[in-house]
Amino acid sequence: MRKGVKAAIVSGVVVVMVGGAGYAAYNFVSALNDSSVSGVAPEKTGPPGSDEVKQASQKFFAAWEKGQAATAASFTNFPEAAQALLTAYGQEAHITGVKITPGAASGTIVPFSVKATVSYDGKSKPLAYRSRLSIVRGASTHRALVDWQPAVVYPELKKGDTLVTGESAAPPIVAVDRHGVVLTKDKYPSLGPVLDELRDKYGDKAGGTPSVELSIRHADTNAAETPLITLSQGRAGKLHTTLSASAQAAAEQAVQRFAESSVVAVKASTGEVLALANHRDDAFNAAFLGRLAPGSTMKIITAATLIDDGVTTASGPAPCTPDAMWEGQTFHNLQGMTPNEHATLSESFARSCNTAFIKFTDNLKPDSVTREAEDRFGLGQDNWKTGIPSFDGSVPAVSGPDMAAGLIGQGQVQMSPLNMASVTATAMTGVFRQPVLVPPTLDDRELARAKGLSASTVAQLRQMMNRTATSGTAAVAMSGLSGSIGAKTGSAEVDGQARSNSWFTGYRGDVAAAAMTQEGGHGGDAAGPIVAAVLRAGG
């Protein structure tokens, strides 16, 4: 071979290159990139096909069944997170003998059932459940991989959660209502997370002994563990609550009528919580922990501020104009409301006229409503001790358009149904009594305090709320309820939602209640019937 000429053999083909460049070199490089010559398959793109879905899921299942956490995790798109949970599945949760049966795939979704055994300290229980997984294309590897979610391993797991088996953190409890009626998760589904919280906090004070359980340990370290299977039953202690089984049953039934709804009822003369219920896709206790603008139910606090600060009275002027401007922002009333330049505060309250309240912004200081909410209604100081986690409400001192918006329950104001039920109880009695779910004598906790309202302010608030319930915006929802009644409706607009959140609060006799339905529309449309049903049941 001549000097300067080199030969290379690629897959049995002789390629002649002169000076390392030129036409022959081009063909050599092209041959290396041609899968027909090199045997390298092109990278796959798009959703995995049926064969890939089957193979990827089978590999994952096989490794999981064998307890090979690292191997199983390698077939997912987030192997580190997957390995941690799959390792805990065997080592911390003590789950063995795993048998996985896949169902018929639907596209990239593979349902499956799991049968296994949970064992701890010589005690065992069978474990069986259903879950599903999805197969996706790896972003960098282009392999068909399990789309990792904790719920793949167990359907109730969320990000950061894990499974553990051992002696329970707190002894089991038997929670009973104010009359000694046993309260269970099966009969009162909304109480499931609440009973877990009560057990976590008061199990050791109720006189029981721990169980051995398979539980979900949540990422939120303040959240109680969720028991799944009891291997060895401890002795349950009895825990007395302030709840009323009859009111709770009515609340559970009422929220089922509207998705994303929550309600709370309290005994106004004591602050004792009689019922709380949630109808949500998640297990979030929005009744106690929700943080949403309360809409025009906030006008109870605003009206009290106007009266206590000497701005006007229930029978004083509060003109209802078509619109109102404050620092460049225009506020409107609900569609169809007839203006009334001669309206009193009572009339504008009963009709829920926004502009009447907005026009009083000039007469108030940025912290006027904040002071009223904190000092007289006991809100916004992060010091409520109900017995379980709860939100105290927030009425920040602000200026600009948000100050005006806050007067009608928009802007930066946030409340929960628990907060608004307490506001109504304070308005109807004049005394702030911090809501409680467990008697404070059980753990000697100090309850929040506030000055409350004068007899004159209470009389005016009750008159306005009664007018709203009998001839105002709450009349339809409250119809048929006898005795001493009062109410206030609210509709809170939220960016990105097609419909406003529905709010409603009311009282009958010694019971005050409040409800919220996300995207429920006007206050009387969804939240109103929920509150009315609970008030009808009484305490």
N, C-alpha and C positions, 0 to 999 in steps of 0.2 A: 504494500500500500504506500502511496506516495506521501512524502513529508507534507505536513499541514492538513492532511485529511484524516479525520477520526471517524470511527464507526461505533454505533451503539445498538444494542439489541433490545428491543422493546416487544415483549410478548411474542418473541420468535421472528420479528420483522427487523430486517437490517435497514438502518437509516444512515445515510451518508451525510455528514455535516462538513462543510468546507468553511474553515475559519470560524466555526461556532456560530455562524449567522447565515442569512440568506434563505432561500426557498426551502431547503431541506430542514433547517432549524425550525422554521415556521410550522412545517408539517409535523415535526417531532413534538412540539409543544401542543399542537392541536390534537395529536393522538393521545397525549396524556389527559386532556380534558374531555375526551370523547368516551362516554360510557360504553359505547359499543366496542371500543378497543380495550379500555382499562378495566371494565367490569364493575365500575363504581356507579350505583344507582343514583339518580337525581334526588335532591331533597324533596320530601313530600310537603304539600301545603294544603290548606283548607281543612274542614272538619274530618276527623278520622272516619274511615269506612267501617262497615259492619265487621269485617274480619279483624281489623285493628282493635275495635271496641271489645270484641270477644277475647282476643289474645291478651290485651293489656289488663282487662279486669280479671281474667283467669290467673295471670301471673301475680297480681296483687293479692287476690284471695288466697292463693296457694301459700304464699309467704306469710300472710297474716295467720292462717290456720296453724302453721308450724311454729308460730311465735317468733319468726325472724323479722323483728321490727325494722332493722336497717335495710334488709332486702326489700321488704314491702314498701318502705318509704321511698326507695330508689325508683319505684314505678309511679311516683306522684310528681306533681310540678312544684311542691314545696317540701322537699325531703327532710329538712331539719325539723320543721314543726311536726311533720307526720311521724318521724322517728320518736320524738319526745312523747307524743301521746300514745303511740302504739307500744312503746316500752312500758309506760305507766299502766297500760291496759293489762299487761301480764304481771308486772312486778309490784305495782302499787294497788291495783284493783284485784289482784290474785284471780284473774279469769283464765281458765285453762279449758282444754278439750274443745276448742273452737271448731265448729262445723258450719260452713257458709254454703248456702244454696242459692245460686243466682236465678232470677226470674227472666222472663223474656225481655230483651232489650227493646227500647223504643228510641230509635235514632242513636244518640250517644249516651242515653240514660239507661243505667242498669239497676233495677231493683234487686234486692236480695234479702234473705232472712238469715239470722244468726242463732245458733243454739250453742250454749256453752255451760260451764259450771263455775260458780264463785265459791271459793274455799278459803276459810280462815280459822286458825286455831282449832282444827278438828271438826269444824262445822261447814257444811256445804249446802248450796241451793242451786237449782237450775236457773239459767238465764236465757231468755228467748225474746227476740225483738226483730223488727223489720227496719231496713234503711235503704238507701240508694246512693249511687255515685254517678258521676258524669265523666266521660273520657274527652279530653281536649288535646289539641296539638301543642307540644312544647314550644315555647317562644324561641328558644335558642337551639334545642336539640332536634326539633321537628319530629320527635317521637310521639306516639300516642301514649298519654299519661293520665292517671287519675287526677281530676281536678280536686285538690285537697281542701277539704272542709272538715272541721271537727265532727260535724253531724254525720259524716261517713261512718265513723267508729260507733257513735251512739246518737240517735236522732235529736236528743235534747241538748247536746253539747254545743256551746258557742265558743267563739275565739277566746283562748286563754283558759277555758275550763278543762278539767281532767277528772278521771274516775279514781276513787280510792275505796278500799275496804278495810274496816277496822272498827274499833270501839267508837261509838258516836261521840261527837264533840260535846253534845248535851244530851241528858236523859230525855226519853220521850215524854210527851204531855198529853193529857186529855183536857182539851179546852172546853169550858162550859160557858153558857151565856148567863145573863144576869139572874135567870130563874133556875139555873142548874141544868139546862138542856145541853146535851153534848153537841159540839160543833165539829163536823168532819168535812174533809175535802170532797168526799163523794157527794154529800148532800148539798154542800155550799162551795162550788168550784172556785169562786173568787177568793175564798179564804185559804186556798192552798199555799201560796207564797207567804201569806200573813201568818199562818200557823207555823210554817218553817221558821219565820223570824221570831215568833214568840217562843218557840222551843229553844232556839239558839240563845236567846237572851235570858229566859226565865226557867229553862229546864232544870238547872241546878238549884233553883229556889222553890220548885214545886214539889220536891220530895221524891223524885224518881231515881232510877239507876240506869246507866247507859246501856244501849243496845249494841250489837255488832251488825254493821250495815254496809252495803255497797251504796255509795253516794256520789253525787256530782259536787266536786269542790270548784267553786266559781272563781273566775279571774278577779272579780271584785271581792277583796278580802273582807269587806264589811257585810257581804251577803251571806246568809245562812246556807250551809250545805243542804243539798236537796237529796233526801234519802230515796233510793230506788228499790232495794231488796233488803229485807231484814233476815239475817242469818240466825240471830239469837235475840229474842225479845227482852228488852230491859223492863223494869217496872215503871209504868207511867205515873207521873205526878199530876195532880189535878190543878189546872190553872183557871182561875175565875177571870172572866172578861166583862166588859160593860155592854157587850153586844146583846141584841134581842133577836132570838131565833125567828120570830114572826116577821120582824122588820127586815132581817137579813134575807129571808125567803122572798119577800116582796121585792127587795132590791135586786136579787139575782134574776128574778123573772123579768123585771122591768128593763134591765139593760140588754136583755137578749133581743129586744125589739129593734135595737139600733147598733150597728157595728161601731167599734171604737168609742164606746160610751163608758162613763164612770159616774158613780153617785156615792154620796155620803149623807148619813142622817145623824144628828146629834140631839141629845136631850138638852134643851136650851137652859134649863134651870140648874144644870150640873156640869155641862160640857162633856158628858159621857157619850162616846160614839155608840150608836145603836145599830148601824149597818154601814157596810162599805162593799161596793161591788164594781167589777170591771168586766167589760166584754171587749177583749182585744185579741189580736193574733199572737201577741207576745204575753209574757207573764208579768209585765210591768204594772206596778200598783199605781196607776195614774190618779186614782182617787185620792191618795195621800201624797204622791210625789210629782204629779203633773206640774208643769211650769208653762202655762199658756196665758195669753191675754184674755181677760174675762169678759170683754165687751161691756155692754151697758149694765151688767150686774154691779159693776164698779160704781155706778151712780149712787148706790147706797152710801158709800164712803164719801163720795164727792158732795152729796146733799148734806150729809152730817157736817162736813167741813164748812160749807156755805152757811149753815145755821149756827154752828159753834163760833165761827169767825165774825158773825154779825153781818154777813153780806146780804142775806135775804132770809125768808122764812117759807114754810110750806105754802102759806097763803100770799106770800110776796110775789113780786113780778119776776118772770123768767120767760121773756118773749121767745116764741118758736118761729124763727125766720127760715126762709128757704135754704139759705146757706150762711156760713160764717167763715171769716178769714182770720188767721193768726200767723203772723210772721211769714207771709208768703204762701201758706198752705190753706187751701179751701176745704172746709168740712161740709158734708151734706147729711141729710136725713135719709131714712129708708124711703124707697120709692113709694109714692102715693100719699105721703103725709101732707096734710093740709096745714099751711102756716097759720099761726095765731099770734099776732103781735101783742095781744093782751093776756096771754097765758100766765098762769101762776106756776110756781115751782112744782106744786102738786100735780097740776095738769101735764106739764112737760115731762115730769117723772113718769106718770102713768102711761103717757103715749110714747115714752122713750125718745124724746126729741133731742137729738145730738147738739144742734146749734144753740139751744137754750143754755146748755152747760158750757159749751165752748166760749160763749160770750162772757162768761164770768172769769175767764183766765186773767184778764186785766186786774181783777179785784183780789187776786191771790198771789202769794209769794211762791217761788219755785219749790219750797219745801212745805208749803201749807198742807197739802194732801198727805205728804209723807209723814208729817208730825201726827196728823189725825189717825192715819193707819197704824202707826207704831204706838202712840201714847194712849189712844182710846180703844182701838180694836185689837191690839196685841200682835200686830203683824210685822214681818220683815226684820226681826232681830235675831233670828237663828237660835232661838232658845226654847222652842217647844219640845217637850218630852212626852210624847203620846204613848210610848211603850214600844213602838216600832219606828223605823226611819220615816220621816215626814218632812214636807217643805212648809216653811212658815209664811210664804208669800213674799212679794217684793214690790215696793212702791218707791222707786228711787226719786230723789230730788233732781229734777232736770229743768232745763230752760228750752226756749225755742219751740218748734212745732210739737215735739214730744211732750212738752208740758201740757199743752192743750189736749193732745191725743190721750194723755193719761187720765184726764177727767172723765172720759167716756170708755175707759178700759182698754185702750189701745196703746201704741207707743211701747214703752219699756216696762209697763206694769205686767206682772206675772202672778197667777194664782192657780190653786188646785181646787177641786170640788170641796175638799176638807176645809180650805181657807174660807171659801164663800159660805159654807154652811155655818162656820163660826161667826162670820160677819153678820149673817142674818140673826143668829142667836143673840149676838151682842146688841144689834139694832132693836130687837123685840123685848129684851130684858134690861138693857142699859148696863149690864155687867159683863165684862170679858171673863169667860171661864175657859181656860186652855183645854182643848179637846184631849180626851184620854181614852185609850183602848183597854188599858190595864190599870186597876186602882193604884195610885201612887204609894199607898201604904205598903205595897208588896216589896218595893225596893227603896222607899224613902226618898224618891227623887223630888226635886223642887220644881214646881210648875211655873210657867211664865205668868207675869202679871201685867195689868194695864189699868189706867184710870177709869175707863168706861165712859158712859154718856150720862148727861143730865136727864132728869125726868121730862123736861120740856122737849129736848131733842128726840128722845125715845117716842114721845106721843106724836110728834110730827112725822117721824120715820114710819111708825106703824100706820098712821093715817094714809100716807102716800103709798105704802106697800099694799094696804087693804084696798085702796082705790084701784091700784094696778091689777090686783087679783079679781076684783069684782066687775070692773068696767074698762080696764085698760088692756095692755098687750098680753097680760097673763090670764085674762078672763076665760078664754076657751079651755086652756089646760086645767085651770083650777075649778071649772064648773062641776057642780055636784058635791063639792067639799063643804061641809057645814062647820059651824063653830067659828072661832077666831082665826082668820086666815090673812095672809099677805104674801106678796111675791114680787119678783123683778125678773124681767127677761133680759137676754143679752145675745148679741150676734157679733162675733169677732172676726174681722177680715184678716186673712193670712196670705202673704205673697206666695204665688204659685198654686194656690188652691182655687178650684172652680167655685166652691161654695164656702160660706163662712162657717166657723165653729159655732155650734148652738150651745148657749149657756142658759141656765134657769136656776133660781134659788127661791125658796118659799118657806112658809111656816104654817103650821096648824096646831093649835093648842100649845103643847110644850115641846113639839118636835120641829126642828129646823133642818132643811135638806137642801142640797145643791147638786146639780148634775152638769156634765159637759159631754157633748157628742162632736167629735171632730168631723168637719164637713157635713154637719147636720142641718145647716141652714139657719133660719130664724130661731130665736130662743124657744118659742112656743111649739115649734115643729117637732123636735126630737127630745131635747132635754126637759121640756115642760111636762110631757106625759110621764117621763121617768120619775120626776120629783113628785108629781101628783099621785102616782101609784104608791110610792113609799109613804107619803103623808097619809094616804087613805088607810094604810095598814097600821099606822100609829107606832107606838113603842111597846 
